[in-house]
Amino acid sequence: MKKVLLIDVDGVLVELGDGPFSENKNKKDFFLNNKPIEGAVDAFKKLGQLYDCYIVSTPVWSNPYCWMEKRIWVEKHLGRDAYKRLILTHNKDLVKGDYIIDDTKNYGVDKFGKKHIHFGSDTFLGWKNVLDFLLH
């Protein structure tokens, strides 16, 4: 049985775009048009061979387009079946898993109870560090 790996979207799989996040997060097409973080797509595919991967993200509640755009972004960049693994929640600690890759401790990550791989930290600066940890 594969271990369950939860992967955040914003700041982990997706670059948040130019300009201040707080000013742009409510605009239509803000999430849809962002690019993948370097190495994210390849890492997702590699990790999917060894782990049962789910994408866990907190939508911007004040932007109703955000929900749809995150789902479309996932399918566009990670593949047709990946969107079926997208979980949108404000409480990530309610999702069961062995690991969570997230760039913050917000939205329940601090209460997750298992291993938090803090993306962007000194230990897990980028996808290469994450892969080195999870694949070895």
GUVO-314680 format. One record per atom (N, C-alpha, C, CB): residue number from 1; residue in one letter; atom name; x, y, z. Coordinates in Angstrom, 3 decimals, always signed. Glycine has a CB too. Layout:
BEGIN
NUM/A/CA/X/Y/Z .
...
***
This chain:
BEGIN
1/M/N/+0.849/-1.182/+0.000 .
1/M/CA/+0.000/+0.000/+0.000 .
1/M/C/+0.897/+1.249/+0.000 .
1/M/CB/-0.967/-0.004/+1.236 .
2/K/N/+0.600/+2.162/-0.900 .
2/K/CA/+1.386/+3.389/-1.016 .
2/K/C/+1.059/+4.342/+0.129 .
2/K/CB/+1.125/+4.074/-2.370 .
3/K/N/+2.069/+5.090/+0.561 .
3/K/CA/+1.832/+6.163/+1.525 .
3/K/C/+1.142/+7.320/+0.802 .
3/K/CB/+3.173/+6.633/+2.191 .
4/V/N/+0.364/+8.098/+1.566 .
4/V/CA/-0.397/+9.209/+0.998 .
4/V/C/+0.407/+10.496/+1.141 .
4/V/CB/-1.784/+9.347/+1.689 .
5/L/N/+0.564/+11.182/+0.026 .
5/L/CA/+1.307/+12.438/-0.041 .
5/L/C/+0.358/+13.546/-0.467 .
5/L/CB/+2.511/+12.329/-1.024 .
6/L/N/+0.243/+14.576/+0.353 .
6/L/CA/-0.598/+15.733/+0.058 .
6/L/C/+0.297/+16.877/-0.408 .
6/L/CB/-1.442/+16.155/+1.308 .
7/I/N/-0.100/+17.533/-1.484 .
7/I/CA/+0.725/+18.593/-2.070 .
7/I/C/-0.110/+19.855/-2.222 .
7/I/CB/+1.307/+18.155/-3.442 .
8/D/N/+0.375/+20.942/-1.652 .
8/D/CA/-0.270/+22.244/-1.760 .
8/D/C/-0.118/+22.777/-3.183 .
8/D/CB/+0.328/+23.239/-0.736 .
9/V/N/-0.943/+23.746/-3.542 .
9/V/CA/-0.896/+24.342/-4.873 .
9/V/C/-0.079/+25.637/-4.868 .
9/V/CB/-2.317/+24.613/-5.385 .
10/D/N/-0.604/+26.676/-4.225 .
10/D/CA/-0.007/+28.012/-4.305 .
10/D/C/+1.339/+28.064/-3.608 .
10/D/CB/-0.941/+29.047/-3.696 .
11/G/N/+2.365/+28.421/-4.369 .
11/G/CA/+3.703/+28.532/-3.802 .
11/G/C/+4.440/+27.210/-3.712 .
11/G/CB/+3.621/+29.137/-2.451 .
12/V/N/+3.800/+26.116/-4.129 .
12/V/CA/+4.436/+24.794/-4.129 .
12/V/C/+4.409/+24.204/-5.543 .
12/V/CB/+3.723/+23.838/-3.124 .
13/L/N/+3.244/+24.128/-6.133 .
13/L/CA/+3.120/+23.700/-7.528 .
13/L/C/+3.062/+24.887/-8.477 .
13/L/CB/+1.878/+22.836/-7.708 .
14/V/N/+2.492/+26.002/-7.999 .
14/V/CA/+2.181/+27.154/-8.839 .
14/V/C/+2.918/+28.401/-8.371 .
14/V/CB/+0.680/+27.411/-8.848 .
15/E/N/+3.529/+29.089/-9.325 .
15/E/CA/+4.059/+30.423/-9.028 .
15/E/C/+2.872/+31.355/-8.876 .
15/E/CB/+5.045/+30.930/-10.153 .
16/L/N/+2.944/+32.245/-7.921 .
16/L/CA/+1.794/+33.117/-7.653 .
16/L/C/+1.729/+34.357/-8.531 .
16/L/CB/+1.816/+33.541/-6.227 .
17/G/N/+2.586/+34.472/-9.502 .
17/G/CA/+2.502/+35.568/-10.456 .
17/G/C/+3.161/+36.838/-9.965 .
17/G/CB/+1.078/+35.847/-10.781 .
18/D/N/+3.111/+37.833/-10.821 .
18/D/CA/+3.726/+39.117/-10.527 .
18/D/C/+2.800/+39.990/-9.693 .
18/D/CB/+4.103/+39.831/-11.816 .
19/G/N/+3.393/+40.852/-8.920 .
19/G/CA/+2.622/+41.799/-8.127 .
19/G/C/+2.191/+41.220/-6.805 .
19/G/CB/+1.420/+42.256/-8.890 .
20/P/N/+1.649/+42.077/-5.966 .
20/P/CA/+1.225/+41.623/-4.641 .
20/P/C/+0.061/+40.645/-4.707 .
20/P/CB/+0.841/+42.810/-3.786 .
21/F/N/+0.186/+39.554/-3.976 .
21/F/CA/-0.852/+38.526/-3.954 .
21/F/C/-2.190/+39.097/-3.500 .
21/F/CB/-0.438/+37.377/-3.040 .
22/S/N/-2.159/+39.925/-2.458 .
22/S/CA/-3.410/+40.441/-1.891 .
22/S/C/-4.187/+41.293/-2.891 .
22/S/CB/-3.118/+41.260/-0.640 .
23/E/N/-3.512/+41.960/-3.795 .
23/E/CA/-4.196/+42.802/-4.782 .
23/E/C/-4.746/+41.984/-5.950 .
23/E/CB/-3.244/+43.871/-5.307 .
24/N/N/-4.096/+40.878/-6.274 .
24/N/CA/-4.445/+40.120/-7.468 .
24/N/C/-5.317/+38.897/-7.222 .
24/N/CB/-3.210/+39.695/-8.144 .
25/K/N/-5.387/+38.435/-5.994 .
25/K/CA/-6.040/+37.153/-5.717 .
25/K/C/-7.531/+37.129/-6.023 .
25/K/CB/-5.837/+36.794/-4.289 .
26/N/N/-8.165/+38.286/-6.128 .
26/N/CA/-9.606/+38.319/-6.412 .
26/N/C/-9.925/+38.540/-7.887 .
26/N/CB/-10.262/+39.404/-5.596 .
27/K/N/-8.915/+38.612/-8.720 .
27/K/CA/-9.135/+38.846/-10.140 .
27/K/C/-9.425/+37.535/-10.875 .
27/K/CB/-7.918/+39.542/-10.757 .
28/K/N/-10.321/+37.622/-11.832 .
28/K/CA/-10.590/+36.477/-12.692 .
28/K/C/-9.319/+36.148/-13.475 .
28/K/CB/-11.789/+36.765/-13.657 .
29/D/N/-9.069/+34.895/-13.671 .
29/D/CA/-7.911/+34.360/-14.399 .
29/D/C/-6.595/+34.484/-13.642 .
29/D/CB/-7.782/+35.058/-15.716 .
30/F/N/-6.613/+34.974/-12.395 .
30/F/CA/-5.364/+35.086/-11.635 .
30/F/C/-4.734/+33.714/-11.432 .
30/F/CB/-5.616/+35.761/-10.271 .
31/F/N/-5.490/+32.742/-10.992 .
31/F/CA/-4.935/+31.420/-10.716 .
31/F/C/-4.708/+30.629/-11.994 .
31/F/CB/-5.854/+30.648/-9.788 .
32/L/N/-5.577/+30.811/-12.944 .
32/L/CA/-5.516/+30.044/-14.180 .
32/L/C/-4.249/+30.320/-14.982 .
32/L/CB/-6.725/+30.343/-15.025 .
33/N/N/-3.786/+31.549/-14.953 .
33/N/CA/-2.673/+31.944/-15.813 .
33/N/C/-1.290/+31.823/-15.175 .
33/N/CB/-2.875/+33.340/-16.251 .
34/N/N/-1.201/+31.341/-13.949 .
34/N/CA/+0.105/+31.201/-13.308 .
34/N/C/+0.839/+29.975/-13.822 .
34/N/CB/-0.049/+31.119/-11.794 .
35/K/N/+2.165/+30.070/-13.823 .
35/K/CA/+3.020/+28.992/-14.327 .
35/K/C/+3.381/+28.020/-13.208 .
35/K/CB/+4.298/+29.569/-14.961 .
36/P/N/+3.715/+26.803/-13.586 .
36/P/CA/+4.212/+25.857/-12.581 .
36/P/C/+5.571/+26.313/-12.045 .
36/P/CB/+4.322/+24.433/-13.181 .
37/I/N/+5.820/+26.011/-10.794 .
37/I/CA/+7.141/+26.242/-10.214 .
37/I/C/+8.119/+25.284/-10.883 .
37/I/CB/+7.129/+26.045/-8.653 .
38/E/N/+9.329/+25.735/-11.073 .
38/E/CA/+10.348/+24.914/-11.728 .
38/E/C/+10.467/+23.546/-11.050 .
38/E/CB/+11.709/+25.637/-11.712 .
39/G/N/+10.331/+22.511/-11.847 .
39/G/CA/+10.469/+21.150/-11.360 .
39/G/C/+9.207/+20.533/-10.789 .
39/G/CB/+11.509/+21.114/-10.341 .
40/A/N/+8.151/+21.323/-10.619 .
40/A/CA/+6.940/+20.835/-9.952 .
40/A/C/+6.221/+19.748/-10.748 .
40/A/CB/+5.991/+21.988/-9.707 .
41/V/N/+6.074/+19.935/-12.039 .
41/V/CA/+5.330/+18.973/-12.859 .
41/V/C/+6.065/+17.636/-12.897 .
41/V/CB/+5.129/+19.518/-14.296 .
42/D/N/+7.363/+17.664/-13.139 .
42/D/CA/+8.147/+16.420/-13.152 .
42/D/C/+8.135/+15.747/-11.791 .
42/D/CB/+9.591/+16.700/-13.580 .
43/A/N/+8.239/+16.539/-10.731 .
43/A/CA/+8.226/+15.980/-9.377 .
43/A/C/+6.892/+15.305/-9.096 .
43/A/CB/+8.498/+17.077/-8.330 .
44/F/N/+5.793/+15.923/-9.485 .
44/F/CA/+4.469/+15.339/-9.271 .
44/F/C/+4.373/+13.976/-9.962 .
44/F/CB/+3.364/+16.289/-9.795 .
45/K/N/+4.862/+13.894/-11.176 .
45/K/CA/+4.806/+12.624/-11.923 .
45/K/C/+5.690/+11.561/-11.276 .
45/K/CB/+5.237/+12.841/-13.386 .
46/K/N/+6.880/+11.931/-10.856 .
46/K/CA/+7.781/+10.974/-10.202 .
46/K/C/+7.209/+10.496/-8.873 .
46/K/CB/+9.161/+11.605/-9.980 .
47/L/N/+6.712/+11.417/-8.087 .
47/L/CA/+6.167/+11.059/-6.778 .
47/L/C/+4.915/+10.198/-6.909 .
47/L/CB/+5.851/+12.318/-5.974 .
48/G/N/+4.161/+10.407/-7.971 .
48/G/CA/+2.953/+9.625/-8.207 .
48/G/C/+3.226/+8.149/-8.464 .
48/G/CB/+2.206/+10.197/-9.365 .
49/Q/N/+4.452/+7.815/-8.814 .
49/Q/CA/+4.816/+6.413/-9.030 .
49/Q/C/+5.022/+5.678/-7.711 .
49/Q/CB/+6.081/+6.320/-9.878 .
50/L/N/+5.390/+6.420/-6.659 .
50/L/CA/+5.694/+5.795/-5.368 .
50/L/C/+4.690/+6.119/-4.273 .
50/L/CB/+7.051/+6.214/-4.919 .
51/Y/N/+3.952/+7.204/-4.455 .
51/Y/CA/+3.012/+7.676/-3.434 .
51/Y/C/+1.616/+7.811/-4.027 .
51/Y/CB/+3.477/+9.026/-2.844 .
52/D/N/+0.632/+7.765/-3.168 .
52/D/CA/-0.736/+8.065/-3.540 .
52/D/C/-0.895/+9.583/-3.338 .
52/D/CB/-1.792/+7.220/-2.679 .
53/C/N/-0.748/+10.347/-4.408 .
53/C/CA/-0.664/+11.809/-4.327 .
53/C/C/-2.032/+12.474/-4.464 .
53/C/CB/+0.272/+12.339/-5.406 .
54/Y/N/-2.263/+13.452/-3.591 .
54/Y/CA/-3.446/+14.302/-3.656 .
54/Y/C/-2.992/+15.745/-3.588 .
54/Y/CB/-4.452/+13.974/-2.510 .
55/I/N/-3.733/+16.601/-4.250 .
55/I/CA/-3.445/+18.024/-4.273 .
55/I/C/-4.432/+18.686/-3.317 .
55/I/CB/-3.549/+18.622/-5.732 .
56/V/N/-3.904/+19.357/-2.305 .
56/V/CA/-4.744/+19.953/-1.270 .
56/V/C/-4.485/+21.456/-1.246 .
56/V/CB/-4.464/+19.311/+0.130 .
57/S/N/-5.538/+22.230/-1.450 .
57/S/CA/-5.378/+23.675/-1.534 .
57/S/C/-6.541/+24.388/-0.861 .
57/S/CB/-5.260/+24.117/-2.992 .
58/T/N/-6.242/+25.560/-0.345 .
58/T/CA/-7.288/+26.413/+0.210 .
58/T/C/-7.636/+27.468/-0.829 .
58/T/CB/-6.837/+27.072/+1.557 .
59/P/N/-8.877/+27.507/-1.280 .
59/P/CA/-9.256/+28.519/-2.256 .
59/P/C/-9.406/+29.885/-1.599 .
59/P/CB/-10.555/+28.126/-2.954 .
60/V/N/-9.332/+30.899/-2.412 .
60/V/CA/-9.623/+32.251/-1.941 .
60/V/C/-11.140/+32.373/-1.926 .
60/V/CB/-8.946/+33.367/-2.854 .
61/W/N/-11.707/+32.458/-0.749 .
61/W/CA/-13.167/+32.436/-0.601 .
61/W/C/-13.831/+33.633/-1.260 .
61/W/CB/-13.543/+32.395/+0.867 .
62/S/N/-13.133/+34.754/-1.348 .
62/S/CA/-13.723/+35.947/-1.939 .
62/S/C/-13.634/+35.960/-3.466 .
62/S/CB/-13.047/+37.174/-1.382 .
63/N/N/-13.024/+34.935/-4.045 .
63/N/CA/-12.906/+34.840/-5.495 .
63/N/C/-13.551/+33.535/-5.969 .
63/N/CB/-11.412/+34.914/-5.938 .
64/P/N/-14.803/+33.587/-6.407 .
64/P/CA/-15.475/+32.358/-6.816 .
64/P/C/-14.841/+31.702/-8.034 .
64/P/CB/-16.916/+32.642/-7.100 .
65/Y/N/-14.089/+32.441/-8.831 .
65/Y/CA/-13.407/+31.861/-9.983 .
65/Y/C/-12.245/+30.965/-9.544 .
65/Y/CB/-12.898/+32.971/-10.911 .
66/C/N/-11.713/+31.243/-8.375 .
66/C/CA/-10.549/+30.513/-7.867 .
66/C/C/-10.779/+29.010/-7.855 .
66/C/CB/-10.204/+30.988/-6.467 .
67/W/N/-11.947/+28.583/-7.406 .
67/W/CA/-12.267/+27.153/-7.317 .
67/W/C/-12.120/+26.488/-8.683 .
67/W/CB/-13.700/+26.948/-6.774 .
68/M/N/-12.755/+27.068/-9.662 .
68/M/CA/-12.743/+26.521/-11.016 .
68/M/C/-11.346/+26.613/-11.632 .
68/M/CB/-13.760/+27.257/-11.898 .
69/E/N/-10.685/+27.733/-11.435 .
69/E/CA/-9.384/+27.947/-12.057 .
69/E/C/-8.319/+27.004/-11.512 .
69/E/CB/-8.948/+29.379/-11.857 .
70/K/N/-8.369/+26.708/-10.230 .
70/K/CA/-7.404/+25.754/-9.675 .
70/K/C/-7.621/+24.372/-10.279 .
70/K/CB/-7.521/+25.690/-8.135 .
71/R/N/-8.869/+23.974/-10.427 .
71/R/CA/-9.177/+22.679/-11.023 .
71/R/C/-8.695/+22.619/-12.468 .
71/R/CB/-10.682/+22.402/-10.954 .
72/I/N/-8.935/+23.670/-13.244 .
72/I/CA/-8.499/+23.711/-14.640 .
72/I/C/-6.974/+23.720/-14.717 .
72/I/CB/-9.080/+24.950/-15.356 .
73/W/N/-6.316/+24.495/-13.837 .
73/W/CA/-4.852/+24.556/-13.826 .
73/W/C/-4.270/+23.165/-13.570 .
73/W/CB/-4.353/+25.557/-12.751 .
74/V/N/-4.814/+22.462/-12.614 .
74/V/CA/-4.314/+21.127/-12.278 .
74/V/C/-4.423/+20.201/-13.488 .
74/V/CB/-5.093/+20.537/-11.079 .
75/E/N/-5.559/+20.187/-14.141 .
75/E/CA/-5.718/+19.321/-15.313 .
75/E/C/-4.758/+19.728/-16.428 .
75/E/CB/-7.166/+19.369/-15.823 .
76/K/N/-4.639/+21.020/-16.671 .
76/K/CA/-3.791/+21.524/-17.753 .
76/K/C/-2.321/+21.162/-17.540 .
76/K/CB/-3.938/+23.037/-17.873 .
77/H/N/-1.824/+21.294/-16.322 .
77/H/CA/-0.396/+21.116/-16.081 .
77/H/C/-0.013/+19.740/-15.531 .
77/H/CB/+0.072/+22.164/-15.136 .
78/L/N/-0.936/+19.084/-14.843 .
78/L/CA/-0.590/+17.814/-14.192 .
78/L/C/-1.270/+16.605/-14.821 .
78/L/CB/-0.952/+17.879/-12.735 .
79/G/N/-2.193/+16.832/-15.738 .
79/G/CA/-2.801/+15.721/-16.452 .
79/G/C/-4.280/+15.553/-16.177 .
79/G/CB/-2.100/+14.468/-16.107 .
80/R/N/-4.898/+14.847/-17.089 .
80/R/CA/-6.353/+14.679/-17.071 .
80/R/C/-6.871/+14.034/-15.795 .
80/R/CB/-6.782/+13.858/-18.247 .
81/D/N/-6.157/+13.080/-15.245 .
81/D/CA/-6.636/+12.400/-14.043 .
81/D/C/-6.300/+13.148/-12.760 .
81/D/CB/-6.057/+11.016/-13.978 .
82/A/N/-5.370/+14.086/-12.815 .
82/A/CA/-4.917/+14.773/-11.598 .
82/A/C/-6.029/+15.606/-10.960 .
82/A/CB/-3.723/+15.671/-11.918 .
83/Y/N/-6.910/+16.191/-11.758 .
83/Y/CA/-7.952/+17.033/-11.164 .
83/Y/C/-8.896/+16.228/-10.274 .
83/Y/CB/-8.750/+17.734/-12.259 .
84/K/N/-8.963/+14.920/-10.486 .
84/K/CA/-9.790/+14.072/-9.627 .
84/K/C/-9.155/+13.874/-8.258 .
84/K/CB/-10.027/+12.720/-10.288 .
85/R/N/-7.914/+14.334/-8.116 .
85/R/CA/-7.181/+14.232/-6.857 .
85/R/C/-7.059/+15.581/-6.161 .
85/R/CB/-5.798/+13.653/-7.103 .
86/L/N/-7.797/+16.569/-6.640 .
86/L/CA/-7.775/+17.914/-6.064 .
86/L/C/-8.787/+18.015/-4.927 .
86/L/CB/-8.073/+18.977/-7.147 .
87/I/N/-8.306/+18.422/-3.767 .
87/I/CA/-9.156/+18.625/-2.594 .
87/I/C/-9.037/+20.089/-2.184 .
87/I/CB/-8.751/+17.664/-1.409 .
88/L/N/-10.151/+20.807/-2.211 .
88/L/CA/-10.169/+22.209/-1.797 .
88/L/C/-10.786/+22.273/-0.405 .
88/L/CB/-10.966/+23.105/-2.817 .
89/T/N/-10.020/+22.817/+0.531 .
89/T/CA/-10.478/+22.854/+1.917 .
89/T/C/-9.805/+23.999/+2.661 .
89/T/CB/-10.195/+21.514/+2.623 .
90/H/N/-10.452/+24.445/+3.698 .
90/H/CA/-9.876/+25.459/+4.571 .
90/H/C/-9.192/+24.812/+5.776 .
90/H/CB/-10.958/+26.441/+5.037 .
91/N/N/-9.342/+23.490/+5.910 .
91/N/CA/-8.769/+22.746/+7.039 .
91/N/C/-7.995/+21.540/+6.530 .
91/N/CB/-9.875/+22.296/+8.022 .
92/K/N/-6.757/+21.752/+6.165 .
92/K/CA/-5.945/+20.680/+5.588 .
92/K/C/-5.668/+19.558/+6.582 .
92/K/CB/-4.636/+21.242/+5.081 .
93/D/N/-5.765/+19.847/+7.867 .
93/D/CA/-5.539/+18.819/+8.877 .
93/D/C/-6.652/+17.768/+8.885 .
93/D/CB/-5.421/+19.460/+10.252 .
94/L/N/-7.754/+18.032/+8.238 .
94/L/CA/-8.838/+17.054/+8.153 .
94/L/C/-8.597/+16.003/+7.066 .
94/L/CB/-10.151/+17.764/+7.892 .
95/V/N/-7.626/+16.274/+6.186 .
95/V/CA/-7.302/+15.348/+5.114 .
95/V/C/-6.242/+14.378/+5.625 .
95/V/CB/-6.809/+16.105/+3.839 .
96/K/N/-6.490/+13.084/+5.470 .
96/K/CA/-5.565/+12.068/+5.975 .
96/K/C/-4.409/+11.878/+5.000 .
96/K/CB/-6.298/+10.729/+6.209 .
97/G/N/-3.218/+11.785/+5.555 .
97/G/CA/-2.046/+11.545/+4.737 .
97/G/C/-0.836/+11.286/+5.614 .
97/G/CB/-1.788/+12.725/+3.806 .
98/D/N/+0.238/+10.827/+4.982 .
98/D/CA/+1.487/+10.565/+5.691 .
98/D/C/+2.434/+11.760/+5.645 .
98/D/CB/+2.172/+9.346/+5.104 .
99/Y/N/+2.353/+12.522/+4.552 .
99/Y/CA/+3.188/+13.708/+4.361 .
99/Y/C/+2.325/+14.813/+3.762 .
99/Y/CB/+4.418/+13.396/+3.442 .
100/I/N/+2.688/+16.047/+4.076 .
100/I/CA/+2.096/+17.190/+3.388 .
100/I/C/+3.229/+18.127/+2.979 .
100/I/CB/+1.044/+17.928/+4.295 .
101/I/N/+3.235/+18.507/+1.709 .
101/I/CA/+4.195/+19.482/+1.190 .
101/I/C/+3.452/+20.806/+1.106 .
101/I/CB/+4.790/+19.049/-0.221 .
102/D/N/+3.882/+21.768/+1.903 .
102/D/CA/+3.198/+23.061/+1.955 .
102/D/C/+4.231/+24.132/+2.283 .
102/D/CB/+2.036/+23.055/+3.013 .
103/D/N/+4.030/+25.324/+1.743 .
103/D/CA/+4.974/+26.413/+1.984 .
103/D/C/+4.625/+27.228/+3.220 .
103/D/CB/+5.029/+27.318/+0.783 .
104/T/N/+3.519/+26.897/+3.893 .
104/T/CA/+3.144/+27.582/+5.131 .
104/T/C/+2.655/+26.554/+6.145 .
104/T/CB/+2.047/+28.659/+4.865 .
105/K/N/+2.356/+27.045/+7.331 .
105/K/CA/+1.739/+26.206/+8.364 .
105/K/C/+0.276/+26.586/+8.536 .
105/K/CB/+2.493/+26.344/+9.708 .
106/N/N/-0.247/+27.358/+7.609 .
106/N/CA/-1.621/+27.861/+7.684 .
106/N/C/-2.642/+26.802/+7.310 .
106/N/CB/-1.785/+29.062/+6.782 .
107/Y/N/-3.889/+27.095/+7.613 .
107/Y/CA/-5.043/+26.292/+7.213 .
107/Y/C/-4.949/+24.842/+7.695 .
107/Y/CB/-5.187/+26.317/+5.706 .
108/G/N/-4.478/+24.675/+8.921 .
108/G/CA/-4.442/+23.357/+9.528 .
108/G/C/-3.162/+22.578/+9.324 .
108/G/CB/-5.545/+22.573/+9.016 .
109/V/N/-2.238/+23.101/+8.551 .
109/V/CA/-0.972/+22.392/+8.338 .
109/V/C/-0.231/+22.237/+9.664 .
109/V/CB/-0.086/+23.144/+7.311 .
110/D/N/-0.330/+23.244/+10.528 .
110/D/CA/+0.332/+23.176/+11.834 .
110/D/C/-0.273/+22.101/+12.740 .
110/D/CB/+0.251/+24.529/+12.525 .
111/K/N/-1.460/+21.608/+12.401 .
111/K/CA/-2.128/+20.562/+13.195 .
111/K/C/-2.185/+19.236/+12.441 .
111/K/CB/-3.549/+21.003/+13.571 .
112/F/N/-1.448/+19.115/+11.366 .
112/F/CA/-1.534/+17.967/+10.467 .
112/F/C/-1.257/+16.638/+11.170 .
112/F/CB/-0.567/+18.143/+9.326 .
113/G/N/-0.307/+16.607/+12.073 .
113/G/CA/-0.062/+15.405/+12.860 .
113/G/C/+0.946/+14.438/+12.262 .
113/G/CB/-1.330/+14.697/+13.062 .
114/K/N/+1.264/+14.572/+11.011 .
114/K/CA/+2.280/+13.730/+10.367 .
114/K/C/+3.387/+14.656/+9.864 .
114/K/CB/+1.666/+12.869/+9.182 .
115/K/N/+4.187/+14.205/+8.927 .
115/K/CA/+5.364/+14.945/+8.464 .
115/K/C/+4.987/+16.099/+7.532 .
115/K/CB/+6.328/+14.001/+7.749 .
116/H/N/+5.350/+17.332/+7.966 .
116/H/CA/+5.190/+18.527/+7.129 .
116/H/C/+6.520/+18.782/+6.430 .
116/H/CB/+4.743/+19.781/+7.980 .
117/I/N/+6.517/+18.701/+5.132 .
117/I/CA/+7.680/+19.065/+4.325 .
117/I/C/+7.471/+20.532/+3.964 .
117/I/CB/+7.840/+18.137/+3.023 .
118/H/N/+8.204/+21.394/+4.668 .
118/H/CA/+7.999/+22.842/+4.552 .
118/H/C/+8.724/+23.360/+3.306 .
118/H/CB/+8.506/+23.583/+5.834 .
119/F/N/+7.980/+23.423/+2.207 .
119/F/CA/+8.526/+23.837/+0.917 .
119/F/C/+9.019/+25.275/+0.991 .
119/F/CB/+7.470/+23.688/-0.194 .
120/G/N/+10.228/+25.509/+0.492 .
120/G/CA/+10.814/+26.847/+0.519 .
120/G/C/+11.660/+27.112/+1.744 .
120/G/CB/+9.739/+27.869/+0.442 .
121/S/N/+11.648/+26.186/+2.708 .
121/S/CA/+12.488/+26.340/+3.906 .
121/S/C/+13.932/+25.974/+3.553 .
121/S/CB/+11.961/+25.444/+5.084 .
122/D/N/+14.843/+26.192/+4.480 .
122/D/CA/+16.250/+25.866/+4.233 .
122/D/C/+16.439/+24.389/+3.889 .
122/D/CB/+17.094/+26.225/+5.453 .
123/T/N/+15.680/+23.513/+4.524 .
123/T/CA/+15.806/+22.076/+4.283 .
123/T/C/+15.179/+21.656/+2.963 .
123/T/CB/+15.171/+21.301/+5.416 .
124/F/N/+14.062/+22.262/+2.600 .
124/F/CA/+13.334/+21.907/+1.382 .
124/F/C/+13.168/+23.142/+0.501 .
124/F/CB/+11.952/+21.295/+1.724 .
125/L/N/+14.290/+23.683/+0.074 .
125/L/CA/+14.315/+24.938/-0.680 .
125/L/C/+13.556/+24.850/-2.002 .
125/L/CB/+15.746/+25.346/-0.946 .
126/G/N/+13.650/+23.708/-2.667 .
126/G/CA/+12.972/+23.523/-3.949 .
126/G/C/+12.643/+22.061/-4.168 .
126/G/CB/+13.833/+24.050/-5.101 .
127/W/N/+12.160/+21.753/-5.364 .
127/W/CA/+11.720/+20.399/-5.652 .
127/W/C/+12.838/+19.370/-5.622 .
127/W/CB/+11.062/+20.366/-6.979 .
128/K/N/+14.050/+19.765/-5.950 .
128/K/CA/+15.168/+18.817/-5.880 .
128/K/C/+15.341/+18.299/-4.454 .
128/K/CB/+16.477/+19.482/-6.369 .
129/N/N/+15.299/+19.200/-3.470 .
129/N/CA/+15.432/+18.788/-2.068 .
129/N/C/+14.284/+17.888/-1.630 .
129/N/CB/+15.498/+20.013/-1.163 .
130/V/N/+13.092/+18.200/-2.083 .
130/V/CA/+11.915/+17.386/-1.738 .
130/V/C/+12.060/+15.987/-2.318 .
130/V/CB/+10.612/+18.050/-2.256 .
131/L/N/+12.446/+15.912/-3.579 .
131/L/CA/+12.626/+14.603/-4.218 .
131/L/C/+13.736/+13.802/-3.552 .
131/L/CB/+12.934/+14.775/-5.703 .
132/D/N/+14.831/+14.458/-3.211 .
132/D/CA/+15.922/+13.766/-2.516 .
132/D/C/+15.416/+13.133/-1.221 .
132/D/CB/+17.082/+14.743/-2.216 .
133/F/N/+14.559/+13.826/-0.510 .
133/F/CA/+14.028/+13.316/+0.757 .
133/F/C/+13.014/+12.177/+0.537 .
133/F/CB/+13.367/+14.459/+1.544 .
134/L/N/+12.089/+12.376/-0.374 .
134/L/CA/+10.990/+11.416/-0.533 .
134/L/C/+11.322/+10.204/-1.403 .
134/L/CB/+9.811/+12.114/-1.115 .
135/L/N/+12.332/+10.313/-2.230 .
135/L/CA/+12.669/+9.198/-3.129 .
135/L/C/+13.825/+8.351/-2.614 .
135/L/CB/+13.013/+9.728/-4.503 .
136/H/N/+14.436/+8.765/-1.514 .
136/H/CA/+15.587/+7.992/-1.003 .
136/H/C/+15.357/+7.527/+0.398 .
136/H/CB/+16.857/+8.813/-1.056 .
***
